[in-house]
Amino acid sequence: MASNHLLLEEPIRMASILEPSKPLMLDTVGPELQVVNKTEQPISLEEDSEVILTPDQDKEATSHLLPINFTGLSKAVKTGDTIFIGQYLFTGSETTSVWLEVIEVKEKDVVCMIKNSATLAGPLYTLHVSQIRIELPTLTEKDKEVCVSNISRLTDDGMTNEAIVEIIEGQSFRVISTWGARNNIDFLSLSYTRHAQDIRHAREFLSKLGDLSQTQIFAKIENVEGLIHFDEILQEADGIILSRGNLGIDLPPEKVFLFQKEAVHKCNMAGKPAVVTRVVDSMTDNLRPTRAEATDVANAAEKVYNQDLYFKKTVKYVGEPMSHLESIASSAVRAAIKVKASVIICFTSSGRAARLIAKYRPTMPVISVVIPRLKSNQLHWTFSGAFVARQSLIVRGLFPMLADPRHPADSTSATNESVLKVALDHGKASGVIKPHDRVVVCQKVGDASVVKIIELED
């Protein structure tokens, strides 16, 4: 079909190869408890004084009374439990967050002893009860209907941070079902994920929102309950976010470290992305990291990496018999390493083959050529693939490219060869492919999956 007969709903430039735009992640609020300060006046809390937490939000926040947005706190806690409150709670700042100990429960109110002096400023402060389950759904109605954050595309559109803050505070971002659907979010960060059922519930909700059925769900692990059910959560989620600031409230630092190493290892073996928070925390407000942060990152990166050992560990973890696709992916990586290929090029529609290749950590880049599928509703032609290409950007070592929609997934061998030529030209222009280099290509020809090695001429 001629390209001028295609009416594409997604405004994307027609070319032989398209580079995907920046992906977009929406971060849910989750079952987060908050202290409400309607006056927005700073509140000073003195060590060894008492303060009452009340669900009556009509009352004014003072140094001795803090209204909260949850009516069930008195049923969830008991004498001796620990509660943390603060606007910057999870950075560990002792001057802007306060540590409370429950000394009495009076009907719906909770009386606490203040364990450190602090000043709370702003309209809302996070409240966290250490190692206590809060009976609220992970995907709340507020997440479905009100507020979003972590919007990465805005700064690329030339908006200032101040403008972004104004929009967020004005609640112009209105939800998964309206704003999220309109902007085709690529990832949903599911805060306070505690069970695999939380992922399934969120996926069911997204499946009713058209294209958002393609949105990947990243489970955000923030408390002990999420740690206990980590294996089942990993199996269900598309990726994991380790919220170390939050975990540091429920766990001592040495246990956060141990869990992080174990969790990242499991994510690597499963071939799923792992995101670790608070790595260079000071760069939230500053252009450069602190000397300590830069040194820590350098020390972490300095560790010797043995690709051969990692490959064998991954193969052993997968076990035998391997699935067809897993076998092709591992074979492509093995071949690329043996012939010292400069790059692996993978043709894919779902992105799964390219992600599996990246899972084996090849020492060379992987160019993922996403072949779209054309669809028609008799009025418009649309194509899939844009989601897959953008979502591939979060995978280590993967460099996605979106093929021309006129090259459908069931293309002939000749068409695939023309797309391969354009991919090679792109690699040469990027400097990753040079004359006489060897390139490993993983593609489907008819019903067969093929791994081939080509050697480039001048």
C-alpha positions as CSV (number, residue, x, y, z in Angstrom):
1,M,0.0,0.0,0.0
2,A,1.3,3.4,-0.9
3,S,2.4,5.6,2.0
4,N,0.1,8.5,0.9
5,H,-2.9,6.2,1.5
6,L,-2.0,5.8,5.2
7,L,-3.7,8.1,7.7
8,L,-1.7,7.6,10.9
9,E,-3.3,8.7,14.2
10,E,0.1,9.1,15.9
11,P,1.9,12.2,14.6
12,I,5.2,10.6,13.7
13,R,7.6,11.4,10.9
14,M,7.6,8.8,8.1
15,A,11.1,7.5,7.3
16,S,12.9,4.3,6.9
17,I,14.1,4.2,10.5
18,L,12.6,6.3,13.3
19,E,14.3,7.0,16.7
20,P,11.7,6.7,19.5
21,S,10.7,9.7,21.6
22,K,11.4,9.9,25.3
23,P,9.4,7.4,27.4
24,L,7.0,8.6,30.0
25,M,6.5,7.2,33.5
26,L,3.6,8.0,35.8
27,D,4.2,7.5,39.5
28,T,1.2,6.7,41.6
29,V,0.7,8.0,45.2
30,G,-0.4,4.6,46.5
31,P,-1.5,4.0,50.1
32,E,0.5,6.9,51.5
33,L,-0.6,8.5,54.7
34,Q,-0.3,12.3,55.1
35,V,-0.5,15.0,57.7
36,V,-2.7,17.9,56.5
37,N,-1.6,21.4,57.3
38,K,-4.2,23.7,55.8
39,T,-2.6,26.9,57.1
40,E,0.8,26.0,55.6
41,Q,2.5,27.6,58.6
42,P,5.7,25.9,59.9
43,I,5.0,23.6,62.8
44,S,7.7,23.2,65.5
45,L,7.8,20.0,67.4
46,E,9.9,19.7,70.6
47,E,11.6,16.6,71.8
48,D,9.9,14.8,74.8
49,S,6.6,16.7,74.2
50,E,3.3,14.9,73.3
51,V,1.4,15.3,70.0
52,I,-2.0,13.8,69.0
53,L,-2.6,12.4,65.5
54,T,-6.3,12.8,64.7
55,P,-8.4,11.8,61.6
56,D,-10.5,15.0,62.0
57,Q,-9.1,17.1,59.1
58,D,-11.3,20.0,60.0
59,K,-9.0,20.8,62.9
60,E,-6.0,23.1,62.5
61,A,-2.5,21.6,62.6
62,T,-0.5,22.8,65.7
63,S,2.5,21.7,67.7
64,H,0.2,19.4,69.8
65,L,-2.3,18.3,67.2
66,L,-1.8,16.9,63.7
67,P,-4.8,16.0,61.4
68,I,-4.2,13.0,59.1
69,N,-6.0,11.7,56.0
70,F,-6.6,8.2,57.4
71,T,-9.3,7.1,59.8
72,G,-7.9,3.7,60.6
73,L,-4.6,4.6,62.2
74,S,-5.8,4.0,65.7
75,K,-6.8,0.4,64.8
76,A,-3.5,-0.3,63.0
77,V,-1.0,0.8,65.7
78,K,-0.4,-0.1,69.4
79,T,1.7,1.3,72.2
80,G,5.4,1.3,71.4
81,D,5.0,1.5,67.6
82,T,7.2,3.9,65.7
83,I,5.8,6.6,63.4
84,F,7.8,8.9,61.1
85,I,6.5,12.2,59.8
86,G,8.1,14.8,57.4
87,Q,8.0,16.5,54.0
88,Y,11.5,15.1,53.2
89,L,11.0,12.0,55.3
90,F,12.8,9.6,53.1
91,T,16.0,11.6,52.7
92,G,16.7,11.1,56.4
93,S,16.9,14.8,57.2
94,E,16.6,15.1,61.0
95,T,15.6,18.7,61.0
96,T,12.6,18.4,58.6
97,S,11.3,15.0,59.8
98,V,10.2,13.7,63.2
99,W,10.2,10.4,64.9
100,L,7.3,9.6,67.2
101,E,6.5,6.7,69.6
102,V,2.9,5.7,70.3
103,I,2.1,6.0,74.0
104,E,-1.7,5.7,73.9
105,V,-4.6,5.1,71.6
106,K,-7.8,7.1,72.4
107,E,-10.7,6.0,70.2
108,K,-9.7,7.4,66.8
109,D,-6.9,9.5,68.1
110,V,-3.3,8.3,68.6
111,V,-1.2,10.0,71.3
112,C,2.6,10.0,70.6
113,M,5.8,11.1,72.3
114,I,8.1,13.2,70.1
115,K,11.6,11.7,70.0
116,N,13.5,14.5,68.2
117,S,13.0,18.2,67.7
118,A,12.0,19.3,64.1
119,T,10.2,21.9,62.1
120,L,7.6,20.8,59.6
121,A,6.9,23.2,56.7
122,G,4.4,23.1,53.9
123,P,0.8,21.9,53.3
124,L,1.4,18.1,53.4
125,Y,3.8,15.7,55.2
126,T,4.2,12.0,54.6
127,L,3.4,9.8,57.6
128,H,4.9,6.3,57.8
129,V,4.3,3.7,60.4
130,S,7.3,1.4,60.7
131,Q,6.5,-2.3,59.8
132,I,2.8,-1.9,60.1
133,R,0.4,-2.9,57.3
134,I,-2.0,-0.1,56.3
135,E,-5.4,-1.4,55.0
136,L,-5.6,0.7,51.9
137,P,-5.5,-0.4,48.2
138,T,-2.2,-0.1,46.4
139,L,-3.9,1.5,43.4
140,T,-6.2,4.1,45.1
141,E,-9.1,6.0,43.6
142,K,-6.9,9.1,44.0
143,D,-4.3,7.5,41.6
144,K,-7.1,6.7,39.1
145,E,-8.7,10.2,39.3
146,V,-6.4,12.8,40.5
147,C,-2.6,13.4,40.5
148,V,0.5,12.3,38.8
149,S,4.2,13.1,39.0
150,N,7.6,12.1,37.6
151,I,6.8,13.4,34.2
152,S,10.0,13.2,32.1
153,R,8.9,14.5,28.8
154,L,8.2,18.1,30.1
155,T,11.7,19.3,30.4
156,D,12.4,18.2,26.8
157,D,9.5,20.5,25.7
158,G,11.3,23.5,27.1
159,M,9.2,23.9,30.3
160,T,10.9,25.2,33.4
161,N,10.9,23.4,36.7
162,E,8.8,26.2,38.2
163,A,6.2,25.7,35.5
164,I,6.1,22.0,36.1
165,V,5.6,22.6,39.8
166,E,2.7,25.0,39.1
167,I,1.0,22.5,36.9
168,I,1.4,19.7,39.4
169,E,0.2,21.9,42.3
170,G,-2.8,23.0,40.1
171,Q,-3.6,19.3,39.6
172,S,-3.8,19.8,35.8
173,F,-2.4,16.2,35.4
174,R,-5.6,14.4,36.0
175,V,-5.2,10.8,36.3
176,I,-4.3,7.5,34.7
177,S,-7.7,7.3,33.0
178,T,-7.7,10.8,31.5
179,W,-4.2,12.4,31.4
180,G,-2.4,9.1,31.3
181,A,-4.5,7.7,28.5
182,R,-4.3,10.9,26.5
183,N,-0.5,11.0,26.8
184,N,0.1,7.2,26.2
185,I,2.2,6.6,29.4
186,D,4.8,4.0,28.8
187,F,5.4,3.0,32.4
188,L,3.3,2.9,35.6
189,S,5.3,3.1,38.8
190,L,3.1,1.3,41.3
191,S,4.0,2.7,44.7
192,Y,3.9,0.6,47.8
193,T,3.5,-2.7,45.9
194,R,3.0,-5.4,48.5
195,H,1.7,-8.5,46.6
196,A,1.6,-9.8,43.1
197,Q,-2.2,-9.2,43.2
198,D,-1.5,-5.5,43.3
199,I,0.2,-5.8,39.8
200,R,-2.6,-7.9,38.5
201,H,-5.2,-5.4,39.7
202,A,-3.4,-2.5,38.1
203,R,-2.9,-4.4,34.8
204,E,-6.6,-5.2,34.7
205,F,-7.4,-1.5,35.2
206,L,-5.0,-0.5,32.4
207,S,-6.5,-3.1,30.0
208,K,-9.7,-1.1,30.0
209,L,-8.0,2.1,28.8
210,G,-7.3,1.4,25.1
211,D,-3.6,1.7,24.3
212,L,-2.7,1.7,28.0
213,S,-3.0,-2.0,27.9
214,Q,0.6,-1.8,26.5
215,T,1.8,0.2,29.5
216,Q,4.5,-1.7,31.5
217,I,4.1,-1.8,35.3
218,F,7.1,-1.3,37.6
219,A,6.6,-2.5,41.1
220,K,7.9,0.0,43.6
221,I,9.2,-1.9,46.7
222,E,9.0,0.4,49.7
223,N,8.3,-1.6,52.8
224,V,8.8,-5.0,54.5
225,E,5.7,-6.5,53.1
226,G,7.0,-5.9,49.6
227,L,10.3,-7.6,50.6
228,I,8.5,-10.7,51.9
229,H,6.6,-11.2,48.6
230,F,9.4,-10.0,46.3
231,D,9.7,-13.2,44.3
232,E,6.0,-13.3,43.4
233,I,6.0,-9.6,42.6
234,L,9.0,-9.9,40.3
235,Q,7.3,-12.7,38.4
236,E,4.3,-10.5,37.7
237,A,5.9,-7.1,37.2
238,D,7.7,-5.7,34.1
239,G,10.4,-4.1,36.3
240,I,11.3,-3.2,39.8
241,I,12.0,0.1,41.6
242,L,13.8,-0.2,44.9
243,S,12.8,2.8,47.0
244,R,15.8,2.8,49.4
245,G,14.7,5.9,51.3
246,N,11.4,4.3,52.3
247,L,13.0,0.9,52.9
248,G,15.5,2.6,55.2
249,I,12.6,3.4,57.6
250,D,11.5,-0.2,58.0
251,L,15.0,-1.7,57.9
252,P,18.5,-0.8,59.2
253,P,20.9,0.4,56.6
254,E,22.9,-2.9,56.5
255,K,19.8,-4.9,55.6
256,V,18.8,-2.4,52.9
257,F,22.2,-3.0,51.3
258,L,21.8,-6.8,51.5
259,F,18.3,-6.8,50.1
260,Q,19.4,-4.4,47.2
261,K,22.1,-6.8,46.1
262,E,19.8,-9.8,46.2
263,A,16.9,-8.0,44.5
264,V,19.1,-6.7,41.7
265,H,20.6,-10.1,41.1
266,K,17.2,-11.7,40.8
267,C,16.1,-8.9,38.4
268,N,19.2,-9.5,36.3
269,M,18.6,-13.3,36.1
270,A,14.9,-12.7,35.2
271,G,15.9,-10.2,32.5
272,K,13.8,-7.4,34.1
273,P,15.0,-3.8,34.7
274,A,15.9,-2.8,38.2
275,V,15.9,0.9,39.2
276,V,17.6,2.0,42.4
277,T,16.5,5.3,43.9
278,R,18.6,7.9,45.8
279,V,21.9,7.2,44.1
280,V,23.0,10.9,43.6
281,D,20.4,12.5,45.8
282,S,22.0,15.9,45.9
283,M,21.6,16.3,42.1
284,T,17.9,16.9,42.7
285,D,18.8,20.5,43.4
286,N,22.4,20.8,42.2
287,L,24.1,20.5,38.9
288,R,26.9,18.3,40.3
289,P,27.0,15.4,42.8
290,T,28.8,15.7,46.1
291,R,32.4,14.3,46.1
292,A,31.2,11.5,48.3
293,E,28.4,10.5,45.9
294,A,30.8,10.7,42.9
295,T,33.3,8.5,44.7
296,D,30.7,5.9,45.7
297,V,29.4,5.6,42.1
298,A,33.0,5.3,40.8
299,N,33.8,2.5,43.4
300,A,30.6,0.7,42.4
301,A,31.5,0.9,38.7
302,E,35.1,-0.2,39.3
303,K,34.2,-3.7,40.2
304,V,35.6,-6.2,37.8
305,Y,33.0,-7.7,35.5
306,N,33.4,-11.2,34.0
307,Q,31.0,-11.5,31.1
308,D,31.8,-15.2,30.5
309,L,31.0,-16.0,34.1
310,Y,27.9,-13.9,34.1
311,F,26.7,-15.7,30.8
312,K,27.2,-19.1,32.4
313,K,25.3,-18.1,35.5
314,T,22.4,-16.8,33.5
315,V,22.2,-19.9,31.4
316,K,22.3,-22.1,34.5
317,Y,19.6,-20.0,36.1
318,V,17.3,-20.4,33.1
319,G,17.9,-24.1,33.1
320,E,17.0,-26.7,30.4
321,P,15.2,-27.2,28.2
322,M,15.3,-23.5,27.2
323,S,12.4,-21.9,25.4
324,H,12.8,-21.4,21.7
325,L,13.3,-17.6,22.0
326,E,15.6,-17.9,25.0
327,S,17.8,-20.3,23.0
328,I,18.0,-17.9,20.1
329,A,18.9,-15.0,22.3
330,S,21.6,-16.8,24.2
331,S,23.0,-18.2,20.9
332,A,23.1,-14.7,19.4
333,V,25.1,-13.3,22.4
334,R,27.5,-16.3,22.4
335,A,28.1,-15.9,18.6
336,A,28.7,-12.2,18.9
337,I,31.3,-12.7,21.7
338,K,33.1,-15.5,19.8
339,V,33.5,-13.5,16.6
340,K,34.1,-10.2,18.4
341,A,31.1,-8.5,16.7
342,S,30.8,-4.8,17.1
343,V,27.0,-4.8,17.4
344,I,24.0,-7.2,17.6
345,I,21.0,-6.2,15.5
346,C,17.7,-7.7,16.5
347,F,14.4,-7.5,14.5
348,T,11.5,-7.7,16.9
349,S,7.8,-6.8,17.1
350,S,7.1,-7.3,20.8
351,G,10.6,-6.3,22.0
352,R,10.9,-9.6,23.9
353,A,13.7,-11.0,21.8
354,A,15.8,-7.9,22.2
355,R,15.2,-7.8,25.9
356,L,16.3,-11.4,26.2
357,I,19.5,-10.7,24.3
358,A,20.2,-7.8,26.6
359,K,19.6,-10.1,29.6
360,Y,22.8,-12.0,28.8
361,R,24.8,-8.8,29.0
362,P,26.7,-8.8,25.7
363,T,29.8,-6.7,25.6
364,M,28.6,-4.9,22.5
365,P,25.5,-2.6,21.9
366,V,22.2,-4.2,20.9
367,I,20.3,-2.3,18.2
368,S,16.6,-3.3,18.5
369,V,14.8,-2.7,15.2
370,V,11.1,-2.7,16.2
371,I,9.0,-3.8,13.3
372,P,5.5,-2.3,13.6
373,R,2.2,-4.0,12.9
374,L,-0.4,-2.1,10.9
375,K,-4.1,-2.1,12.0
376,S,-7.2,-0.5,10.5
377,N,-10.6,0.3,11.8
378,Q,-11.9,1.2,8.3
379,L,-11.5,4.9,9.1
380,H,-7.9,5.2,10.2
381,W,-4.7,3.2,9.9
382,T,-2.7,2.9,13.1
383,F,0.5,1.0,13.9
384,S,1.9,-0.7,17.0
385,G,5.5,-0.5,17.9
386,A,6.0,3.1,19.3
387,F,5.3,1.8,22.8
388,V,7.7,-1.1,22.4
389,A,10.5,1.1,21.1
390,R,10.1,3.7,23.9
391,Q,9.9,1.0,26.6
392,S,13.1,-0.6,25.3
393,L,15.0,2.6,26.3
394,I,14.9,1.5,30.0
395,V,16.8,-1.8,29.2
396,R,20.6,-1.7,29.7
397,G,22.6,-1.9,26.5
398,L,19.5,-1.7,24.3
399,F,19.2,1.0,21.6
400,P,15.8,0.8,20.0
401,M,14.8,2.0,16.5
402,L,11.3,2.1,15.1
403,A,11.1,0.8,11.5
404,D,8.9,2.4,8.9
405,P,5.2,1.3,9.4
406,R,5.2,0.4,5.7
407,H,7.5,-2.5,6.7
408,P,5.0,-4.7,8.6
409,A,6.0,-7.6,10.8
410,D,5.3,-10.2,8.2
411,S,7.6,-8.5,5.7
412,T,9.4,-10.5,3.0
413,S,13.1,-11.3,3.3
414,A,13.9,-8.6,0.7
415,T,12.1,-6.0,2.8
416,N,13.9,-7.1,5.9
417,E,17.2,-6.8,4.1
418,S,16.4,-3.2,3.2
419,V,15.6,-2.4,6.8
420,L,18.8,-4.1,7.8
421,K,20.8,-1.9,5.4
422,V,19.3,1.2,7.0
423,A,20.0,-0.1,10.5
424,L,23.6,-0.7,9.5
425,D,23.9,2.8,8.0
426,H,22.5,4.2,11.3
427,G,25.1,2.2,13.2
428,K,27.9,3.5,11.0
429,A,26.7,7.1,11.4
430,S,26.6,6.6,15.2
431,G,30.2,5.3,15.2
432,V,29.5,1.9,16.6
433,I,30.0,0.1,13.3
434,K,33.1,0.5,11.2
435,P,34.4,-1.1,7.9
436,H,35.3,-4.8,8.1
437,D,33.4,-5.1,11.4
438,R,31.4,-8.3,12.1
439,V,27.7,-7.9,13.0
440,V,25.4,-10.5,14.4
441,V,21.8,-10.3,13.1
442,C,18.9,-12.0,14.9
443,Q,15.7,-12.1,12.8
444,K,12.7,-14.1,11.8
445,V,12.6,-15.5,8.2
446,G,9.2,-17.1,7.6
447,D,8.5,-19.5,10.5
448,A,12.2,-19.8,11.4
449,S,14.3,-17.7,13.7
450,V,17.8,-17.1,12.3
451,V,21.1,-15.9,13.8
452,K,23.5,-14.9,11.1
453,I,27.0,-13.3,11.1
454,I,27.8,-10.7,8.4
455,E,31.2,-9.1,7.7
456,L,31.1,-5.6,6.4
457,E,33.0,-4.4,3.4
458,D,34.6,-0.9,2.9
